[in-house]
Amino acid sequence: MQGLLGKKVGMTRVFDDAGQQIPVTVLDVGPCVVLQRKTKAKDGYEALQIGFGPMTERRACKPLIGRCKAANSPPLRHLSELPLEAGDDFKAGDTLTAAIFKDIKYVDVTGITKGRGFQGVVRRYKMSGGPHTHGGHSKRRVGSIGCRELPGRVHKGKRMPGHMGNVQITQQNLQVVQVRPEDNLLLVRGAVPGAPGSVVMIRKALKRK
């Protein structure tokens, strides 16, 4: 199985055998329920649709309720599809836990970064701004943005004030420090995008094996 849905719990630290502290992010991984198996004969490709995060039936739409009931599962809030690996023999109704990461050393974690609202260039792009003394009137402004004659316009991609954060980011090659299947927890070294409590996708590392 390529990965699972989970939830970011927060950051803490653990100690290795040598007594060195390791900063880790705690991820609540699964349990995820297999809701549907896509087949090449019927759907044109091989994949699993998994669900995470139970919700009350009154908050779910009827198509979601019907799909989850077909897999003997309560309505699940977050759905995602993942490709199958060679030898995978999962079917609708199976439950996947953090145990699939038991022998994995590195993972990629995808999440939505914290939203910062509308920000200026000093906060958004770490620009230095203008002089703050001797009568400077451009302290946190952008400054000149265009060209004088050629091409006489503002270049595309010019760094300017705007919406900051709330974008999808994938943090690659995070080292797996501990796997606790009994608690559905995965401890990875380093930071993970998103606020505590946000939903993340944990996949086996694509570049680093």
N, C-alpha and C positions, 0 to 999 in steps of 0.2 A: 504494500500500500504506500502511495506517494506521500501522504500527509493527513492531517486532521485539523478540524476547527477547534479553537480553544478561546480562552479569555485571559487577558493580562491581569495578574493579581497585584504585582508591585515588585519592588526591588529590595534585596537584602544581601547578606554576605554569608558565605560558608568558608570553612577552613579545610585545606587539603592535608595529606598525611605529613607534610613537612611543616605544618603550622602556618602556612601562608594564607592570607585571606583572599577570597575570590569574590568580586562583585557579580551578583547573578540577578536575573529577572525570573520571577516565579510565574509560570504559565499553567493555568488550569486547563488541561488538555482532555477534551471529551468528557464523558463517553459520547461518541457519535453513533447514530443509528443509520444503517444502510436503508434508504427509502426506496431506491430503484437501481436496477442494474441495466445499463445501456448495452445493447448488443449490436454487433456489426450487421447482422441480418435484418434487424428491425429498425435500428436508429442510424446505422452507417458508421458507428465507431464504438469502441469499448471504453466504458467509464462507469464509475459509481457515483450516485447522488447520495450525499450524506446530509444529515441534519444535526443541529446542535442547539441546545438551550430550550428546555420545555416551556410551554406557555399554556395559559388557560384556553379552553375550547371556545369560550365566548369571544375571545379576542382574535381568533383565527378565522380566515375565510373558508368557505365550504370546499373549494378545490384542495386546499392544504389539508383540511381535516380528512378528506377522502384518501389522499395519498398517504398520509401517516397511518390511517387505520388499516390500509392494505399491508403495511409493514408491521402491524401490531404495536404501534408506537403512539404516544400522545402527540399533539401538535408541537412542532419544533419551530423555533423562531428564525433560525439562520440555516439556509440551505446552500450547498456548493457541490460542484462536480469535480472529480479527480480522475485522471487516467489510471488504468489498471496496469500492474506489473505482470511479468511472465510468472505464471504459477499461482496467481491470486484466484481463489475460488470462493468469493463472497456472494451472498444472495440477500435479497430484501429481508429485513428483520434482524440481521446480524448486528452486534454491537462491537464497536472498535474503541479500544482504550489506549492509554499512553504506552502500553507494553510494546507497540510496534516500533518504538524508538529505543528499544533496549540495547541494541547493538549498533546504534547510529552515533557517530562522533560529532557531526556537524549538521546544522539545520539552517534553512532560510525561513524567516518570519516576515509575513506581510501584514501590515496594519494601516490604519488611518491616523495620520499625525494630529496632534492637538491643534485646534483652530485658534488663531491669534487675532482674528478680525482684520479690520483695515489698518495697515501699518505704513509708516513712512520708510524712506530708503535707509535711514540710519538703523532702524530696528530690523528691517527686512533683509538688507544686503550688507550691513555692517559698514556703510559709508561713513567717512569721518566728519562730514559736514563742514561748514564754514568756520571762520575765526569767531571766537566767543568774546573777544576783547577789541578795544580800539574802534568802537563804532561799527562792528560787523553787523550787517543786516541779513545775512544768509546763514543762520546757525545750523538749522536742521533741514534745509531745503535741498532740492535736487541739483540746482544750478542749471547751466546751459544744457539743453537736450537736443538741439537741432544742428544742422549744418548751415554755413553762411551762404554759399552759392551752389555747390554741387554736393549731393543731389538736391539740396534745398528742401529736405523733409526730415522727419524723425525716422531713424532706422528701426526696423522690426526687431523686437526683442530687447528694446531699451529698458534698462532697469529703472522702474519708477514705483511710486507708492501704489499699493493695491492690497488685495486679499492675501493674507499670509496663513499658511498651514491648511489643515483639513484636506490633505492630499494623500493618495495611496503610496506607501513607501515599502520597499522590500529590503530588509537588513539581511545580508548574505553571510554565510559561513560563521554562524554563531556556534561556539563550542558547547556541546552538551555536557554539563557538569554532573548532574544527577537525574535519574529517572525513578519516579516513585509510582509504580502502577497502582498500588493499593490506595493511594490518595489522588490518583489522576493528576499528578503534578510532574512538570518538567522544568528543570533548572538549567538555564543557559547563561553563559558568560557574556556580560555586556548588556547594553540597553536595547530595548525593543520599541518601535514606534507606537504611539498611541497613549491614551490616558489609562490609568488603572480601571479595570472593568470593561474595557473595550474588547471587541471580538477580533481575533487574529487568526491567520492561516499559518500553520506550521508544516513545512515540507522538508523532505530530505534534501540536503544541500546539492545543488545542481553542478557547481563547479568544483567543489572540494569533496573528495570521497574519503 
